[in-house]
Amino acid sequence: MPYRIIFLFMLLSAPSWSHDVTPVDNEFSVNVITDPAISRRCQNLLDQRNEKVILRQKLATLLSRNERLAKITPPEKKSISRELTANNLGISKELRLVNLRIQRDEENLIRKGCPGIQL
């Protein structure tokens, strides 16, 4: 009889002996130490890339506007047509350069090991 009482007491008090287990999501944030210098550098790189993406969008809009203007320009306005063609060439070159810069920035982000990249 006393063995049964001791066994029941041990069985009922077993949950209080167990240690607390942290959830996996919380464990990751507790165990990972992030260096603030790395975070600032990565944020700076992301900001530079985002500025170039905005510039790319503006250039694409200018290019489409320029092409629309070239289409509606009357053939008699040769000087305007020449200017629009020159603008079109300049904008398309600048757009290619910006695309290359964005690609370079993305590669730098990956090379420098920025955690949690969302491109």
N, CA, C and O atoms as a GROMACS GRO file, in nm:
protein
  476
    1MET      N    1   0.080  -0.119   0.000
    1MET     CA    2   0.000   0.000   0.000
    1MET      C    3   0.085   0.127   0.000
    1MET      O    4   0.058   0.217  -0.080
    2PRO      N    5   0.186   0.138   0.086
    2PRO     CA    6   0.265   0.261   0.085
    2PRO      C    7   0.337   0.281  -0.051
    2PRO      O    8   0.361   0.394  -0.092
    3TYR      N    9   0.370   0.170  -0.119
    3TYR     CA   10   0.435   0.184  -0.250
    3TYR      C   11   0.339   0.248  -0.352
    3TYR      O   12   0.381   0.326  -0.437
    4ARG      N   13   0.213   0.213  -0.342
    4ARG     CA   14   0.115   0.270  -0.432
    4ARG      C   15   0.100   0.420  -0.409
    4ARG      O   16   0.089   0.498  -0.504
    5ILE      N   17   0.100   0.460  -0.284
    5ILE     CA   18   0.086   0.602  -0.250
    5ILE      C   19   0.209   0.679  -0.301
    5ILE      O   20   0.196   0.788  -0.358
    6ILE      N   21   0.327   0.622  -0.280
    6ILE     CA   22   0.450   0.687  -0.326
    6ILE      C   23   0.451   0.694  -0.478
    6ILE      O   24   0.489   0.796  -0.536
    7PHE      N   25   0.409   0.586  -0.542
    7PHE     CA   26   0.405   0.583  -0.689
    7PHE      C   27   0.306   0.688  -0.742
    7PHE      O   28   0.339   0.761  -0.836
    8LEU      N   29   0.186   0.696  -0.684
    8LEU     CA   30   0.088   0.795  -0.726
    8LEU      C   31   0.138   0.937  -0.701
    8LEU      O   32   0.118   1.026  -0.784
    9PHE      N   33   0.204   0.958  -0.588
    9PHE     CA   34   0.258   1.090  -0.558
    9PHE      C   35   0.366   1.129  -0.660
    9PHE      O   36   0.370   1.244  -0.706
   10MET      N   37   0.451   1.034  -0.695
   10MET     CA   38   0.556   1.062  -0.794
   10MET      C   39   0.496   1.086  -0.932
   10MET      O   40   0.542   1.172  -1.006
   11LEU      N   41   0.394   1.010  -0.965
   11LEU     CA   42   0.329   1.024  -1.095
   11LEU      C   43   0.259   1.159  -1.107
   11LEU      O   44   0.266   1.222  -1.213
   12LEU      N   45   0.193   1.203  -1.003
   12LEU     CA   46   0.121   1.330  -1.007
   12LEU      C   47   0.217   1.450  -1.000
   12LEU      O   48   0.186   1.557  -1.054
   13SER      N   49   0.331   1.434  -0.936
   13SER     CA   50   0.422   1.547  -0.923
   13SER      C   51   0.528   1.550  -1.035
   13SER      O   52   0.612   1.640  -1.036
   14ALA      N   53   0.525   1.455  -1.128
   14ALA     CA   54   0.624   1.449  -1.236
   14ALA      C   55   0.620   1.573  -1.326
   14ALA      O   56   0.726   1.621  -1.365
   15PRO      N   57   0.503   1.628  -1.361
   15PRO     CA   58   0.505   1.748  -1.445
   15PRO      C   59   0.577   1.866  -1.381
   15PRO      O   60   0.632   1.950  -1.452
   16SER      N   61   0.577   1.875  -1.250
   16SER     CA   62   0.646   1.986  -1.187
   16SER      C   63   0.798   1.968  -1.191
   16SER      O   64   0.872   2.066  -1.174
   17TRP      N   65   0.845   1.848  -1.213
   17TRP     CA   66   0.990   1.824  -1.221
   17TRP      C   67   1.046   1.862  -1.359
   17TRP      O   68   1.164   1.894  -1.372
   18SER      N   69   0.963   1.857  -1.458
   18SER     CA   70   1.013   1.881  -1.593
   18SER      C   71   1.054   2.028  -1.606
   18SER      O   72   0.997   2.116  -1.541
   19HIS      N   73   1.152   2.053  -1.692
   19HIS     CA   74   1.198   2.190  -1.715
   19HIS      C   75   1.117   2.254  -1.827
   19HIS      O   76   1.057   2.184  -1.910
   20ASP      N   77   1.114   2.384  -1.830
   20ASP     CA   78   1.039   2.457  -1.932
   20ASP      C   79   1.114   2.451  -2.064
   20ASP      O   80   1.235   2.474  -2.069
   21VAL      N   81   1.042   2.420  -2.170
   21VAL     CA   82   1.098   2.414  -2.304
   21VAL      C   83   1.051   2.538  -2.379
   21VAL      O   84   0.931   2.566  -2.386
   22THR      N   85   1.147   2.613  -2.436
   22THR     CA   86   1.109   2.732  -2.512
   22THR      C   87   1.066   2.692  -2.652
   22THR      O   88   1.119   2.595  -2.706
   23PRO      N   89   0.973   2.763  -2.709
   23PRO     CA   90   0.933   2.732  -2.847
   23PRO      C   91   1.050   2.756  -2.942
   23PRO      O   92   1.142   2.832  -2.912
   24VAL      N   93   1.045   2.691  -3.056
   24VAL     CA   94   1.154   2.698  -3.154
   24VAL      C   95   1.172   2.840  -3.206
   24VAL      O   96   1.286   2.885  -3.224
   25ASP      N   97   1.064   2.913  -3.231
   25ASP     CA   98   1.076   3.049  -3.283
   25ASP      C   99   1.145   3.140  -3.182
   25ASP      O  100   1.232   3.219  -3.219
   26ASN      N  101   1.107   3.127  -3.057
   26ASN     CA  102   1.166   3.210  -2.954
   26ASN      C  103   1.312   3.170  -2.929
   26ASN      O  104   1.396   3.256  -2.901
   27GLU      N  105   1.341   3.043  -2.940
   27GLU     CA  106   1.476   2.995  -2.917
   27GLU      C  107   1.573   3.053  -3.019
   27GLU      O  108   1.687   3.085  -2.985
   28PHE      N  109   1.529   3.066  -3.143
   28PHE     CA  110   1.615   3.122  -3.248
   28PHE      C  111   1.650   3.267  -3.216
   28PHE      O  112   1.765   3.307  -3.229
   29SER      N  113   1.550   3.345  -3.176
   29SER     CA  114   1.577   3.486  -3.149
   29SER      C  115   1.660   3.505  -3.023
   29SER      O  116   1.732   3.605  -3.012
   30VAL      N  117   1.654   3.414  -2.930
   30VAL     CA  118   1.734   3.424  -2.808
   30VAL      C  119   1.878   3.383  -2.834
   30VAL      O  120   1.970   3.445  -2.782
   31ASN      N  121   1.898   3.280  -2.914
   31ASN     CA  122   2.032   3.226  -2.935
   31ASN      C  123   2.114   3.302  -3.038
   31ASN      O  124   2.237   3.299  -3.032
   32VAL      N  125   2.050   3.367  -3.133
   32VAL     CA  126   2.122   3.436  -3.239
   32VAL      C  127   2.158   3.577  -3.193
   32VAL      O  128   2.072   3.654  -3.150
   33ILE      N  129   2.285   3.607  -3.203
   33ILE     CA  130   2.332   3.740  -3.166
   33ILE      C  131   2.360   3.815  -3.296
   33ILE      O  132   2.438   3.768  -3.379
   34THR      N  133   2.298   3.929  -3.313
   34THR     CA  134   2.321   4.006  -3.434
   34THR      C  135   2.410   4.124  -3.401
   34THR      O  136   2.389   4.194  -3.302
   35ASP      N  137   2.508   4.146  -3.485
   35ASP     CA  138   2.600   4.256  -3.468
   35ASP      C  139   2.536   4.382  -3.524
   35ASP      O  140   2.493   4.382  -3.640
   36PRO      N  141   2.528   4.490  -3.447
   36PRO     CA  142   2.463   4.611  -3.498
   36PRO      C  143   2.536   4.671  -3.618
   36PRO      O  144   2.472   4.733  -3.703
   37ALA      N  145   2.667   4.653  -3.625
   37ALA     CA  146   2.741   4.707  -3.740
   37ALA      C  147   2.700   4.636  -3.868
   37ALA      O  148   2.686   4.699  -3.973
   38ILE      N  149   2.680   4.506  -3.860
   38ILE     CA  150   2.636   4.430  -3.978
   38ILE      C  151   2.496   4.473  -4.018
   38ILE      O  152   2.467   4.489  -4.137
   39SER      N  153   2.409   4.493  -3.920
   39SER     CA  154   2.272   4.536  -3.951
   39SER      C  155   2.271   4.672  -4.017
   39SER      O  156   2.197   4.695  -4.113
   40ARG      N  157   2.354   4.765  -3.966
   40ARG     CA  158   2.359   4.898  -4.027
   40ARG      C  159   2.415   4.892  -4.168
   40ARG      O  160   2.365   4.959  -4.258
   41ARG      N  161   2.519   4.811  -4.188
   41ARG     CA  162   2.578   4.799  -4.322
   41ARG      C  163   2.478   4.739  -4.419
   41ARG      O  164   2.464   4.787  -4.532
   42CYS      N  165   2.408   4.635  -4.377
   42CYS     CA  166   2.309   4.571  -4.463
   42CYS      C  167   2.194   4.668  -4.493
   42CYS      O  168   2.145   4.673  -4.605
   43GLN      N  169   2.152   4.743  -4.392
   43GLN     CA  170   2.044   4.840  -4.415
   43GLN      C  171   2.089   4.948  -4.513
   43GLN      O  172   2.011   4.992  -4.597
   44ASN      N  173   2.215   4.990  -4.501
   44ASN     CA  174   2.269   5.090  -4.594
   44ASN      C  175   2.272   5.034  -4.736
   44ASN      O  176   2.234   5.104  -4.831
   45LEU      N  177   2.316   4.910  -4.753
   45LEU     CA  178   2.319   4.848  -4.885
   45LEU      C  179   2.178   4.834  -4.943
   45LEU      O  180   2.158   4.859  -5.062
   46LEU      N  181   2.082   4.796  -4.860
   46LEU     CA  182   1.944   4.784  -4.906
   46LEU      C  183   1.887   4.920  -4.946
   46LEU      O  184   1.813   4.930  -5.044
   47ASP      N  185   1.921   5.023  -4.869
   47ASP     CA  186   1.872   5.157  -4.903
   47ASP      C  187   1.928   5.204  -5.036
   47ASP      O  188   1.856   5.262  -5.118
   48GLN      N  189   2.057   5.179  -5.059
   48GLN     CA  190   2.118   5.217  -5.186
   48GLN      C  191   2.051   5.144  -5.302
   48GLN      O  192   2.024   5.203  -5.407
   49ARG      N  193   2.025   5.016  -5.284
   49ARG     CA  194   1.960   4.937  -5.388
   49ARG      C  195   1.819   4.990  -5.415
   49ARG      O  196   1.777   5.001  -5.530
   50ASN      N  197   1.746   5.021  -5.309
   50ASN     CA  198   1.609   5.070  -5.325
   50ASN      C  199   1.606   5.205  -5.398
   50ASN      O  200   1.515   5.231  -5.476
   51GLU      N  201   1.706   5.291  -5.371
   51GLU     CA  202   1.713   5.418  -5.444
   51GLU      C  203   1.734   5.393  -5.593
   51GLU      O  204   1.676   5.462  -5.677
   52LYS      N  205   1.817   5.296  -5.625
   52LYS     CA  206   1.842   5.266  -5.766
   52LYS      C  207   1.720   5.203  -5.832
   52LYS      O  208   1.695   5.224  -5.951
   53VAL      N  209   1.643   5.126  -5.757
   53VAL     CA  210   1.520   5.069  -5.812
   53VAL      C  211   1.420   5.180  -5.842
   53VAL      O  212   1.352   5.177  -5.944
   54ILE      N  213   1.411   5.278  -5.754
   54ILE     CA  214   1.322   5.392  -5.778
   54ILE      C  215   1.368   5.469  -5.902
   54ILE      O  216   1.286   5.510  -5.984
   55LEU      N  217   1.499   5.488  -5.916
   55LEU     CA  218   1.553   5.555  -6.034
   55LEU      C  219   1.522   5.476  -6.161
   55LEU      O  220   1.490   5.535  -6.264
   56ARG      N  221   1.531   5.343  -6.153
   56ARG     CA  222   1.498   5.259  -6.269
   56ARG      C  223   1.352   5.278  -6.310
   56ARG      O  224   1.321   5.286  -6.429
   57GLN      N  225   1.264   5.284  -6.212
   57GLN     CA  226   1.123   5.304  -6.242
   57GLN      C  227   1.099   5.440  -6.308
   57GLN      O  228   1.020   5.451  -6.402
   58LYS      N  229   1.168   5.543  -6.258
   58LYS     CA  230   1.153   5.676  -6.318
   58LYS      C  231   1.205   5.678  -6.461
   58LYS      O  232   1.143   5.736  -6.550
   59LEU      N  233   1.320   5.613  -6.484
   59LEU     CA  234   1.376   5.609  -6.619
   59LEU      C  235   1.286   5.532  -6.714
   59LEU      O  236   1.271   5.570  -6.830
   60ALA      N  237   1.227   5.423  -6.667
   60ALA     CA  238   1.136   5.346  -6.753
   60ALA      C  239   1.014   5.429  -6.789
   60ALA      O  240   0.965   5.422  -6.902
   61THR      N  241   0.965   5.508  -6.695
   61THR     CA  242   0.852   5.595  -6.723
   61THR      C  243   0.890   5.703  -6.824
   61THR      O  244   0.814   5.732  -6.916
   62LEU      N  245   1.008   5.762  -6.806
   62LEU     CA  246   1.055   5.863  -6.901
   62LEU      C  247   1.072   5.805  -7.040
   62LEU      O  248   1.039   5.869  -7.140
   63LEU      N  249   1.124   5.684  -7.047
   63LEU     CA  250   1.145   5.619  -7.176
   63LEU      C  251   1.012   5.596  -7.248
   63LEU      O  252   1.000   5.624  -7.367
   64SER      N  253   0.913   5.547  -7.176
   64SER     CA  254   0.782   5.524  -7.238
   64SER      C  255   0.718   5.656  -7.280
   64SER      O  256   0.655   5.665  -7.385
   65ARG      N  257   0.734   5.759  -7.198
   65ARG     CA  258   0.680   5.891  -7.233
   65ARG      C  259   0.748   5.946  -7.358
   65ARG      O  260   0.683   6.002  -7.447
   66ASN      N  261   0.880   5.930  -7.363
   66ASN     CA  262   0.957   5.978  -7.478
   66ASN      C  263   0.916   5.905  -7.606
   66ASN      O  264   0.902   5.967  -7.712
   67GLU      N  265   0.896   5.774  -7.596
   67GLU     CA  266   0.853   5.697  -7.713
   67GLU      C  267   0.714   5.739  -7.758
   67GLU      O  268   0.687   5.745  -7.878
   68ARG      N  269   0.625   5.768  -7.664
   68ARG     CA  270   0.490   5.812  -7.699
   68ARG      C  271   0.496   5.948  -7.769
   68ARG      O  272   0.426   5.973  -7.867
   69LEU      N  273   0.582   6.037  -7.717
   69LEU     CA  274   0.597   6.168  -7.781
   69LEU      C  275   0.656   6.156  -7.921
   69LEU      O  276   0.618   6.230  -8.012
   70ALA      N  277   0.749   6.063  -7.938
   70ALA     CA  278   0.809   6.043  -8.071
   70ALA      C  279   0.704   5.993  -8.171
   70ALA      O  280   0.710   6.027  -8.289
   71LYS      N  281   0.612   5.913  -8.124
   71LYS     CA  282   0.508   5.861  -8.214
   71LYS      C  283   0.410   5.969  -8.258
   71LYS      O  284   0.364   5.969  -8.372
   72ILE      N  285   0.377   6.061  -8.167
   72ILE     CA  286   0.276   6.160  -8.202
   72ILE      C  287   0.337   6.288  -8.261
   72ILE      O  288   0.263   6.379  -8.298
   73THR      N  289   0.469   6.295  -8.272
   73THR     CA  290   0.533   6.413  -8.332
   73THR      C  291   0.511   6.411  -8.483
   73THR      O  292   0.534   6.310  -8.548
   74PRO      N  293   0.466   6.523  -8.538
   74PRO     CA  294   0.445   6.527  -8.684
   74PRO      C  295   0.578   6.517  -8.759
   74PRO      O  296   0.680   6.563  -8.709
   75PRO      N  297   0.578   6.457  -8.877
   75PRO     CA  298   0.702   6.438  -8.954
   75PRO      C  299   0.769   6.570  -8.994
   75PRO      O  300   0.889   6.572  -9.020
   76GLU      N  301   0.694   6.679  -8.998
   76GLU     CA  302   0.752   6.807  -9.036
   76GLU      C  303   0.846   6.863  -8.929
   76GLU      O  304   0.933   6.943  -8.961
   77LYS      N  305   0.829   6.822  -8.806
   77LYS     CA  306   0.910   6.871  -8.694
   77LYS      C  307   1.035   6.784  -8.680
   77LYS      O  308   1.044   6.702  -8.589
   78LYS      N  309   1.129   6.803  -8.770
   78LYS     CA  310   1.248   6.718  -8.774
   78LYS      C  311   1.340   6.744  -8.655
   78LYS      O  312   1.400   6.649  -8.604
   79SER      N  313   1.353   6.867  -8.612
   79SER     CA  314   1.443   6.897  -8.500
   79SER      C  315   1.390   6.834  -8.370
   79SER      O  316   1.467   6.781  -8.290
   80ILE      N  317   1.259   6.840  -8.352
   80ILE     CA  318   1.200   6.778  -8.233
   80ILE      C  319   1.216   6.627  -8.240
   80ILE      O  320   1.244   6.562  -8.140
   81SER      N  321   1.199   6.572  -8.358
   81SER     CA  322   1.215   6.428  -8.375
   81SER      C  323   1.358   6.385  -8.344
   81SER      O  324   1.379   6.282  -8.280
   82ARG      N  325   1.456   6.465  -8.390
   82ARG     CA  326   1.597   6.434  -8.360
   82ARG      C  327   1.625   6.440  -8.210
   82ARG      O  328   1.693   6.353  -8.156
   83GLU      N  329   1.572   6.541  -8.143
   83GLU     CA  330   1.591   6.555  -7.998
   83GLU      C  331   1.529   6.437  -7.923
   83GLU      O  332   1.588   6.384  -7.829
   84LEU      N  333   1.411   6.398  -7.964
   84LEU     CA  334   1.344   6.285  -7.898
   84LEU      C  335   1.422   6.155  -7.920
   84LEU      O  336   1.431   6.072  -7.829
   85THR      N  337   1.480   6.138  -8.040
   85THR     CA  338   1.560   6.019  -8.067
   85THR      C  339   1.686   6.019  -7.981
   85THR      O  340   1.725   5.916  -7.928
   86ALA      N  341   1.750   6.136  -7.968
   86ALA     CA  342   1.869   6.146  -7.883
   86ALA      C  343   1.834   6.121  -7.737
   86ALA      O  344   1.907   6.052  -7.666
   87ASN      N  345   1.721   6.176  -7.691
   87ASN     CA  346   1.676   6.151  -7.554
   87ASN      C  347   1.648   6.002  -7.532
   87ASN      O  348   1.684   5.946  -7.428
   88ASN      N  349   1.585   5.940  -7.630
   88ASN     CA  350   1.554   5.798  -7.621
   88ASN      C  351   1.681   5.716  -7.605
   88ASN      O  352   1.686   5.624  -7.523
   89LEU      N  353   1.783   5.749  -7.682
   89LEU     CA  354   1.910   5.677  -7.674
   89LEU      C  355   1.976   5.698  -7.538
   89LEU      O  356   2.026   5.603  -7.477
   90GLY      N  357   1.978   5.823  -7.491
   90GLY     CA  358   2.039   5.853  -7.361
   90GLY      C  359   1.968   5.786  -7.246
   90GLY      O  360   2.032   5.732  -7.155
   91ILE      N  361   1.836   5.790  -7.249
   91ILE     CA  362   1.759   5.728  -7.140
   91ILE      C  363   1.777   5.577  -7.141
   91ILE      O  364   1.789   5.516  -7.035
   92SER      N  365   1.778   5.516  -7.258
   92SER     CA  366   1.795   5.370  -7.263
   92SER      C  367   1.934   5.329  -7.215
   92SER      O  368   1.948   5.225  -7.150
   93LYS      N  369   2.037   5.407  -7.246
   93LYS     CA  370   2.172   5.378  -7.194
   93LYS      C  371   2.176   5.390  -7.042
   93LYS      O  372   2.231   5.305  -6.974
   94GLU      N  373   2.117   5.497  -6.992
   94GLU     CA  374   2.114   5.517  -6.847
   94GLU      C  375   2.036   5.406  -6.778
   94GLU      O  376   2.073   5.363  -6.668
   95LEU      N  377   1.929   5.360  -6.841
   95LEU     CA  378   1.849   5.251  -6.785
   95LEU      C  379   1.931   5.122  -6.779
   95LEU      O  380   1.923   5.048  -6.680
   96ARG      N  381   2.008   5.094  -6.883
   96ARG     CA  382   2.094   4.975  -6.880
   96ARG      C  383   2.198   4.985  -6.769
   96ARG      O  384   2.226   4.886  -6.701
   97LEU      N  385   2.256   5.104  -6.751
   97LEU     CA  386   2.355   5.123  -6.644
   97LEU      C  387   2.293   5.104  -6.506
   97LEU      O  388   2.353   5.041  -6.418
   98VAL      N  389   2.175   5.157  -6.487
   98VAL     CA  390   2.107   5.142  -6.358
   98VAL      C  391   2.075   4.995  -6.332
   98VAL      O  392   2.089   4.949  -6.219
   99ASN      N  393   2.033   4.922  -6.434
   99ASN     CA  394   2.006   4.778  -6.417
   99ASN      C  395   2.133   4.704  -6.377
   99ASN      O  396   2.128   4.614  -6.293
  100LEU      N  397   2.246   4.740  -6.438
  100LEU     CA  398   2.373   4.677  -6.399
  100LEU      C  399   2.411   4.712  -6.256
  100LEU      O  400   2.462   4.627  -6.182
  101ARG      N  401   2.387   4.836  -6.216
  101ARG     CA  402   2.419   4.876  -6.078
  101ARG      C  403   2.332   4.802  -5.978
  101ARG      O  404   2.378   4.762  -5.871
  102ILE      N  405   2.205   4.785  -6.012
  102ILE     CA  406   2.114   4.711  -5.922
  102ILE      C  407   2.161   4.566  -5.910
  102ILE      O  408   2.161   4.510  -5.801
  103GLN      N  409   2.199   4.506  -6.020
  103GLN     CA  410   2.248   4.368  -6.018
  103GLN      C  411   2.375   4.359  -5.932
  103GLN      O  412   2.391   4.265  -5.854
  104ARG      N  413   2.464   4.458  -5.945
  104ARG     CA  414   2.586   4.459  -5.865
  104ARG      C  415   2.554   4.474  -5.716
  104ARG      O  416   2.615   4.408  -5.633
  105ASP      N  417   2.457   4.559  -5.684
  105ASP     CA  418   2.418   4.578  -5.544
  105ASP      C  419   2.358   4.451  -5.486
  105ASP      O  420   2.384   4.417  -5.371
  106GLU      N  421   2.277   4.380  -5.565
  106GLU     CA  422   2.219   4.254  -5.517
  106GLU      C  423   2.328   4.151  -5.492
  106GLU      O  424   2.322   4.077  -5.393
  107GLU      N  425   2.427   4.145  -5.580
  107GLU     CA  426   2.538   4.052  -5.559
  107GLU      C  427   2.618   4.089  -5.434
  107GLU      O  428   2.662   4.001  -5.361
  108ASN      N  429   2.637   4.219  -5.410
  108ASN     CA  430   2.707   4.262  -5.289
  108ASN      C  431   2.630   4.224  -5.164
  108ASN      O  432   2.689   4.182  -5.064
  109LEU      N  433   2.499   4.237  -5.169
  109LEU     CA  434   2.418   4.197  -5.054
  109LEU      C  435   2.436   4.050  -5.022
  109LEU      O  436   2.448   4.010  -4.906
  110ILE      N  437   2.436   3.969  -5.127
  110ILE     CA  438   2.449   3.824  -5.107
  110ILE      C  439   2.590   3.790  -5.060
  110ILE      O  440   2.608   3.707  -4.971
  111ARG      N  441   2.690   3.853  -5.121
  111ARG     CA  442   2.831   3.825  -5.084
  111ARG      C  443   2.860   3.865  -4.940
  111ARG      O  444   2.933   3.794  -4.870
  112LYS      N  445   2.806   3.976  -4.895
  112LYS     CA  446   2.837   4.026  -4.762
  112LYS      C  447   2.758   3.953  -4.655
  112LYS      O  448   2.780   3.976  -4.536
  113GLY      N  449   2.669   3.865  -4.694
  113GLY     CA  450   2.600   3.780  -4.598
  113GLY      C  451   2.499   3.849  -4.512
  113GLY      O  452   2.493   3.826  -4.392
  114CYS      N  453   2.419   3.934  -4.572
  114CYS     CA  454   2.315   4.002  -4.496
  114CYS      C  455   2.202   3.905  -4.466
  114CYS      O  456   2.146   3.846  -4.559
  115PRO      N  457   2.166   3.886  -4.340
  115PRO     CA  458   2.059   3.791  -4.306
  115PRO      C  459   1.922   3.849  -4.338
  115PRO      O  460   1.899   3.969  -4.326
  116GLY      N  461   1.833   3.761  -4.377
  116GLY     CA  462   1.695   3.801  -4.402
  116GLY      C  463   1.676   3.893  -4.520
  116GLY      O  464   1.601   3.991  -4.511
  117ILE      N  465   1.742   3.865  -4.630
  117ILE     CA  466   1.732   3.949  -4.749
  117ILE      C  467   1.596   3.930  -4.813
  117ILE      O  468   1.551   3.817  -4.834
  118GLN      N  469   1.531   4.041  -4.843
  118GLN     CA  470   1.404   4.035  -4.915
  118GLN      C  471   1.415   4.127  -5.035
  118GLN      O  472   1.388   4.247  -5.024
  119LEU      N  473   1.454   4.072  -5.147
  119LEU     CA  474   1.476   4.156  -5.266
  119LEU      C  475   1.353   4.165  -5.350
  119LEU      O  476   1.354   4.231  -5.454
   0.00000   0.00000   0.00000
